[in-house]
Amino acid sequence: MVLPSEPEFEQALTELTLSLGPFLKANPEYQKALDIVQIPERIIQFRVVWEDDKGQPQVNRGFRVQYNSALGPYKGGLRLHPSVNLSILKFLGFEQTFKNALTGLNMGGGKGGSDFNPKGKSDNEIRRFCVAFMSELSRHIGQDTDVPAGDIGTGAREIGFLFGQYRKMRNEFVGVLTGKGMNWGGSFIRPEATGYGLIYYVERMIEKACPETNLTKKSTRVAISGSGNVAQYTALKVIDLGATVVSLSDSRGSLIATTDEGFTRDVVQAIMQLKLEGGYLESFEKFADASKYKYYAGQRPWTLVGKVDIALPSATQNEVSGAEAEALAKAGVKVVAEGSNMGCDVEAIEVFEAARRRGGKESVWYAPGKASNCGGVAVSGLEMAQNSQRLAWTSEEVDRRLKGIMSDCYDICLDSGSKWSGEEAKDGVLPSLLSGANVAGFVKVADAMKEHGDWW
């Protein structure tokens, strides 16, 4: 039987399989776990019929991939974007399973969404879509079954509409969605969590890899892609710490800082408002000094930033190519950490890993998204805990817990990468965080599955 091509999922599976090579050689019994864990426990697909402002029916595809529940309820976002298909959601759910394992919280992995595009739609159209979408999804989720969250295209507005419909359909007020409003069950730091968590992980990488490249120094140049939630709060955290943000981007092009000042907090906040209104960076000149920034239509930032110390892909999957990775290496990058899921393609990862293995002054240390961007789902897990207790923790408490989770995740990846990368230890050569994240996440899920009788 020939199955349809699922390139994104196949890429994620190949990456995991290659990383597991040395571990599976030493522990061949786990091959059976790999055979089983790669197949989702359940895939739900449905049609979503909603009414536009002209009274006409519109139809979209809705999905929920409930990938693995060995560690807890399915947990993962709902993506609303025209590119959504089963391959992308399987890849995201597969990655989410191991990402959630690395947080240390009791969460399984899942992902869902629709090929609906909220951009250009009125609030009423988005509300009617969300009502139709949740009318079907509600029968498949629950606080102890499956707890979705936001993702690309699914922000606070959409979460509110979705939760309202769930509450009406099920006649219960429970923590079934995360990313909720603060006055009805949300958590402090949740909007900031992925971006802040990314920086907390990067700070630990810097300590070991390049302490001279400190985020408190204005001379440290940080290239960021994207301009959505993750990129926004990543940029604000970098600016607050004292380093320089040199780029942001969106699906139409890149905005590059042309002075040593880089992006300021005011400019990032203005971009946040622009994005909230559905705008694009191409209209940036309306609210900022155009002499300090240059917009490049149709280009990603990686070849445009000049000297760069840290690169943080924070837009979408496969947004750094092999050629762009080479350009970043030549630009002096020391640390690359993904704020997006599978932000670097296969060729880019090999460029960074090869530079790491060579060691020396041109070494690059790469962190995969399942480790470096797990802060978002970690705080979603903390929101679930608060909902179960009917309590709200302070922002300081949530931030403290987030820092601890990201630090623990880094330590787990570092230890596992040192043990299972299959490389001979050499002075000046850093462990593979890619191998570390994949092996550590896989083993935790596989061991739970074995104890449940899912493989033997």
C-alpha positions in Angstrom: 0.0 0.0 0.0 1.4 3.4 -1.0 0.6 6.1 1.5 0.2 9.8 0.5 3.4 11.8 0.8 3.6 13.7 4.1 6.9 15.6 3.7 6.8 17.6 7.0 5.9 14.5 9.1 8.5 12.4 7.3 11.1 15.0 7.9 10.3 15.0 11.6 10.3 11.2 11.8 13.6 10.9 9.9 15.3 13.5 12.3 14.1 11.5 15.3 15.2 8.2 13.9 18.7 9.4 13.0 19.1 10.9 16.4 18.1 7.6 18.0 20.6 5.6 16.1 23.3 5.2 18.8 20.7 4.7 21.5 18.8 2.0 19.5 22.1 0.2 18.8 22.7 0.0 22.5 19.0 -0.7 23.4 17.5 -2.5 20.4 14.3 -3.4 22.2 13.2 0.2 21.9 12.9 -0.2 18.1 9.5 -1.6 18.7 8.5 1.5 20.7 9.7 3.7 17.8 7.5 1.7 15.4 4.5 2.2 17.6 5.0 5.8 18.8 5.2 7.2 15.3 1.5 6.3 14.6 -1.1 8.6 16.1 -3.5 7.2 18.6 -6.3 8.9 16.8 -6.9 11.4 13.9 -10.2 13.3 13.8 -11.1 15.1 10.5 -14.3 17.0 10.0 -15.9 19.7 7.8 -16.6 23.2 9.2 -19.4 25.1 7.6 -19.8 28.7 8.6 -21.6 31.8 7.3 -19.7 34.8 5.9 -20.9 38.4 6.3 -22.8 38.1 3.0 -24.9 35.3 4.3 -23.1 32.7 2.1 -22.0 29.3 3.4 -18.3 28.7 3.5 -16.6 25.4 4.2 -13.2 24.5 5.6 -11.4 21.3 6.8 -11.1 20.8 10.6 -8.5 18.5 12.2 -7.4 17.2 15.6 -4.5 14.7 15.7 -4.5 13.1 19.1 -1.0 11.7 18.9 0.1 10.2 22.3 -1.5 10.2 25.8 1.1 8.1 27.6 2.2 11.1 29.8 -1.2 12.8 30.2 -4.1 14.4 28.3 -3.3 15.3 24.7 -1.9 18.9 24.7 -1.1 21.1 21.7 -2.3 24.1 19.7 -5.0 24.8 17.1 -3.5 26.3 14.0 -5.7 28.4 11.7 -3.8 29.0 8.4 -4.4 28.1 4.7 -1.3 25.9 4.7 -2.8 23.5 7.3 -3.0 19.9 6.2 -2.7 16.5 7.8 1.1 16.2 7.1 1.8 19.5 9.0 -0.5 18.6 11.9 1.0 15.1 12.2 4.5 16.6 12.3 3.5 19.1 14.9 1.7 16.5 17.0 4.6 14.2 16.8 7.1 16.9 17.8 4.6 18.1 20.5 4.7 14.6 22.1 8.4 14.7 22.8 8.4 18.5 23.5 5.8 18.0 26.3 7.8 15.2 27.7 10.8 17.5 28.1 8.8 20.0 30.2 8.6 17.4 33.0 4.8 18.0 33.2 2.1 15.4 32.7 1.0 16.2 29.2 0.6 14.0 26.1 0.9 15.3 22.6 -1.6 16.5 20.0 -2.2 19.2 17.4 -5.2 20.5 15.4 -6.6 23.3 13.4 -8.1 24.2 10.1 -7.2 25.6 6.7 -9.4 28.6 7.6 -7.5 32.0 7.2 -8.5 34.5 9.9 -6.7 37.3 8.0 -9.1 39.6 6.2 -12.1 38.2 8.1 -14.4 40.3 10.3 -14.8 39.6 14.0 -18.2 38.2 13.3 -16.9 35.8 10.6 -14.2 34.6 12.9 -16.8 34.1 15.7 -19.1 32.1 13.4 -16.2 30.0 12.2 -15.1 29.3 15.8 -18.6 28.4 16.8 -18.9 25.9 13.9 -15.4 24.5 14.6 -16.0 23.9 18.3 -19.4 22.5 17.7 -17.7 19.4 16.3 -14.5 19.5 18.2 -16.2 19.7 21.6 -17.2 16.1 21.6 -13.6 15.0 21.3 -11.9 17.1 24.0 -12.0 17.7 27.7 -9.9 18.8 30.7 -8.7 15.3 31.3 -8.8 14.1 27.7 -7.5 16.7 25.3 -6.6 20.4 26.1 -6.0 22.5 23.0 -4.3 25.9 23.0 -3.6 28.6 20.5 -1.1 28.5 17.6 -0.6 30.4 14.4 -3.8 32.3 13.6 -5.4 31.4 17.0 -4.9 34.2 19.5 -6.9 35.5 22.5 -9.9 36.5 20.4 -10.2 33.0 18.8 -9.6 31.2 22.1 -12.4 33.3 23.7 -14.9 32.4 21.0 -13.9 28.7 21.1 -14.1 28.5 24.9 -17.5 30.2 24.9 -18.9 27.7 22.5 -17.5 24.8 24.4 -19.0 26.1 27.6 -22.4 26.3 26.0 -22.2 22.9 24.3 -21.0 21.0 27.4 -22.6 23.2 30.1 -19.4 23.2 32.1 -16.7 25.7 33.0 -13.4 23.7 33.0 -9.8 24.2 31.9 -10.3 22.7 28.5 -8.4 25.4 26.6 -5.3 27.2 27.5 -4.4 30.8 26.6 -7.6 32.0 28.1 -8.3 35.5 29.2 -6.9 36.6 32.6 -10.4 37.2 34.2 -11.7 33.7 33.2 -9.0 31.2 33.9 -6.0 32.4 32.1 -2.4 32.4 33.4 0.0 35.3 33.8 3.0 35.0 31.4 1.2 32.7 28.9 1.3 35.2 26.0 5.0 35.8 26.7 5.9 32.2 27.6 7.3 30.8 24.3 9.5 33.8 23.7 10.6 34.2 27.3 11.3 30.5 27.6 13.4 30.5 24.4 15.6 33.2 25.9 15.9 31.4 29.2 17.1 28.3 27.3 19.5 30.4 25.2 21.0 32.0 28.3 22.0 28.5 29.5 23.5 27.7 26.1 25.5 30.9 26.2 26.9 30.1 29.6 28.6 27.0 28.2 29.2 27.8 24.5 30.1 31.5 24.4 29.9 33.4 27.7 31.4 36.4 26.0 28.3 36.7 23.9 26.1 37.9 26.7 22.6 39.1 26.2 23.3 42.0 28.6 25.7 43.5 26.1 24.5 45.9 23.5 27.2 44.5 21.1 25.5 41.1 21.1 23.4 41.0 17.8 20.3 38.8 17.7 18.5 38.0 14.5 14.9 37.0 14.9 12.5 35.9 12.2 8.7 36.2 12.4 6.7 39.0 14.0 3.9 37.0 15.7 3.5 36.2 19.3 6.8 34.2 19.7 9.0 36.7 17.8 7.4 39.7 19.6 8.1 38.5 23.1 11.5 37.1 22.2 12.4 40.5 20.9 11.1 42.3 23.9 13.0 40.0 26.3 16.2 40.5 24.3 15.8 44.3 24.3 15.0 44.3 28.1 18.1 42.3 28.8 20.3 44.8 26.8 21.2 43.0 23.6 20.4 44.3 20.1 17.6 42.9 17.9 18.5 43.3 14.3 15.6 41.7 12.4 11.9 40.7 12.3 10.0 39.3 9.4 6.6 38.1 8.1 5.3 36.1 5.2 5.8 39.0 2.8 9.3 40.1 3.7 11.9 41.1 6.3 12.6 44.3 8.3 16.3 44.9 9.1 17.7 47.4 11.5 20.2 49.7 9.8 21.8 51.3 12.9 23.6 49.9 15.9 20.5 50.8 18.0 18.5 48.0 16.5 14.8 47.5 17.2 13.5 49.5 20.2 10.8 48.4 22.6 8.5 51.1 21.2 8.9 49.9 17.6 8.3 46.2 18.6 5.1 47.3 20.5 4.0 49.2 17.4 4.5 46.1 15.3 2.5 44.1 17.8 -0.4 46.5 17.3 0.0 46.3 13.5 -0.2 42.5 13.6 -3.2 42.6 15.9 -4.9 44.6 13.2 -3.9 42.1 10.5 -1.2 44.3 8.9 2.1 43.4 7.3 5.6 44.8 7.9 5.6 46.3 4.4 3.5 49.1 5.9 6.1 49.7 8.6 7.0 53.2 7.5 3.6 54.5 8.7 4.7 54.5 12.3 8.5 54.4 12.5 11.6 56.3 11.4 12.2 54.6 8.0 15.9 55.7 8.0 16.6 53.3 10.8 15.1 50.2 9.2 15.0 48.7 5.7 12.3 46.5 4.4 13.1 43.6 2.0 10.1 42.3 0.1 10.0 38.5 -0.4 13.2 37.8 1.6 14.0 36.1 4.9 16.4 37.9 7.2 19.2 35.4 7.4 21.3 36.7 4.5 20.5 40.4 5.3 21.7 40.9 8.9 25.5 41.3 8.5 27.3 40.2 11.6 25.1 38.2 14.0 25.8 36.4 17.2 22.5 34.6 17.9 19.9 33.5 15.4 16.3 32.6 16.6 14.0 31.3 13.8 10.5 32.1 15.2 8.1 32.1 12.3 7.3 28.7 10.9 8.7 25.3 9.8 11.7 25.0 7.4 12.4 28.8 7.4 16.2 28.4 7.4 17.7 26.6 4.4 21.2 25.1 4.0 22.4 28.1 2.1 21.0 30.5 4.7 22.7 28.5 7.5 26.0 28.8 5.6 25.4 32.6 5.5 24.7 32.7 9.2 27.8 30.7 10.0 29.9 33.1 7.9 28.3 36.0 9.7 29.7 34.7 13.0 26.6 33.1 14.6 27.4 31.2 17.7 24.0 30.0 18.9 20.9 29.0 16.9 17.8 28.1 18.8 14.3 27.5 17.3 11.4 29.5 18.5 9.4 27.9 15.7 8.7 24.2 15.3 11.3 22.5 13.0 12.4 26.0 11.9 15.6 24.7 10.2 15.4 22.3 7.3 17.6 19.2 7.1 20.4 20.9 5.2 20.5 23.8 7.6 20.7 21.5 10.6 23.6 19.6 9.1 25.5 22.9 8.5 25.1 23.8 12.2 25.8 20.3 13.5 28.9 20.1 11.3 30.2 23.4 12.6 29.6 22.2 16.2 31.5 19.0 15.6 34.5 20.9 14.2 34.6 23.0 17.4 36.9 26.0 17.7 36.1 29.6 17.1 33.7 28.9 14.2 31.6 26.4 16.2 27.8 26.8 16.1 25.5 25.3 18.8 22.0 24.4 17.6 18.9 23.8 19.8 15.8 22.1 18.2 12.4 23.6 18.8 11.1 20.7 20.8 13.6 21.8 23.5 14.1 25.5 23.1 10.5 26.6 22.5 8.8 24.3 25.0 8.2 27.3 27.3 4.8 28.0 25.7 3.3 24.6 26.4 5.0 24.5 29.8 3.0 27.5 30.9 -0.1 26.0 29.3 0.5 23.1 31.6 0.9 25.5 34.5 -2.4 27.1 33.5 -4.0 23.6 33.6 -2.7 23.2 37.1 -4.1 26.5 38.2 -7.5 25.7 36.7 -7.6 22.4 38.5 -7.0 24.3 41.8 -9.3 27.2 40.9 -6.3 29.5 41.7 -4.3 32.1 39.9 -0.6 32.4 40.6 1.3 35.7 40.4 3.3 36.5 37.3 6.5 36.3 39.4 5.5 32.7 40.4 4.8 31.6 36.9 7.9 33.2 35.5 10.0 31.5 38.2 8.5 28.1 37.4 9.1 28.8 33.6 12.7 29.6 34.2 13.1 26.4 36.2 11.4 24.2 33.5 13.6 25.7 30.8 16.8 25.2 32.9 15.8 21.6 33.6 15.1 21.0 30.0 18.5 22.3 29.0 20.2 20.1 31.6 18.3 17.0 30.4 19.2 17.7 26.7 22.9 18.4 27.6 23.2 15.2 29.6 21.5 13.0 27.1 23.4 14.6 24.2 26.7 14.0 25.9 25.7 10.3 26.4 23.9 9.4 23.2 25.1 11.5 20.3 27.4 8.7 19.1 30.3 11.1 19.0 33.7 10.7 20.7 34.1 13.4 23.4 36.7 16.0 22.3 37.9 19.1 24.1 36.2 22.2 22.8 33.4 20.3 21.1 29.9 20.8 22.5 27.3 18.0 22.9 24.5 17.7 20.4 21.4 19.2 21.9 19.5 17.8 18.9 20.4 14.2 19.8 19.9 15.0 23.5 16.4 16.4 23.0 15.3 13.6 20.7 16.6 10.7 22.9 15.5 12.1 26.2 11.9 12.9 25.0 11.6 9.6 23.2 12.8 7.5 26.2 10.4 9.2 28.6 7.4 8.6 26.4 8.5 5.0 25.4 9.0 4.0 29.0 5.6 5.2 30.0 4.1 3.4 27.0 5.8 0.2 28.0 4.5 0.4 31.6 1.0 0.9 30.2 1.4 -2.2 28.0 1.5 -0.3 24.7 4.6 -2.3 23.6 6.4 -5.3 24.9 
